[in-house]
């Protein structure tokens, strides 16, 4: 397990990954799977998960996957986060699947898909970034 996943498991990676209780569930060469929980503080006025919170969770998951892809030597400096919303999401548990599209010297791209507990697609994020050395 890479250092980024160790920190994620210890809830010491970042305040936002801790806020979402982002947890690695499985990893292959192409795909990284996470479980997470949207707390009450992520609700919009209708009592559903606010769209910005969905984007933030997808940003966290895709970033963690890219950091791992760079063997914890580089981190993504986001240049674009493009989110499509497919259906509303109630507060509580959810699942994210991340596919790494490209990890290059000058650019990195990944796709994150967020699913509800019925495994219905809720949102899709295309994350483009410039890889930078971790300090």
JOGI-V431897 format. One record per pair of residues at least 4 apart in sequence whose ideal C-beta (glycine too) atoms are under 6 Angstrom apart, sorted by the first residue. I is the first residue (numbers start at 0). GAP is how many residues later the second one is. Records with the same first field share a line. If there is no record, write none. Layout:
I: GAP / GAP
This chain:
0: 4 / 5
1: 66 / 70
2: 69
3: 60 / 63 / 64 / 68
4: 19
6: 5 / 6
7: 5 / 9 / 16
10: 7
12: 4
15: 44
16: 5 / 43
19: 16 / 37
20: 15 / 16
21: 12 / 14 / 38
22: 12
23: 10
24: 8 / 10
25: 7
26: 5
30: 68
31: 33 / 66
32: 64
33: 27 / 62
34: 60
35: 21 / 58
36: 56
37: 4 / 11 / 53
41: 7 / 8 / 11
42: 4 / 48
43: 4 / 6
47: 40
48: 4 / 5 / 40
53: 69
54: 28
57: 54 / 56 / 67
58: 22
60: 35 / 37 / 51
61: 36 / 48 / 50 / 65
62: 13
64: 33 / 45
65: 10 / 42 / 44
66: 5 / 8
68: 31 / 34
69: 4
73: 57 / 59
74: 57 / 59
75: 32 / 53
76: 52 / 53 / 55
77: 51
78: 49 / 50 / 51
79: 48
80: 46
81: 44
82: 40 / 42
83: 40
84: 38
85: 35 / 36
86: 35
88: 27 / 33
92: 24
93: 20
94: 20
95: 16 / 18
96: 16
97: 12 / 14
98: 12
99: 10
100: 8 / 9
101: 7
102: 5
107: 21 / 23
108: 19
109: 17
110: 15
111: 13
112: 11
113: 8 / 9
114: 4 / 6
115: 4 / 6
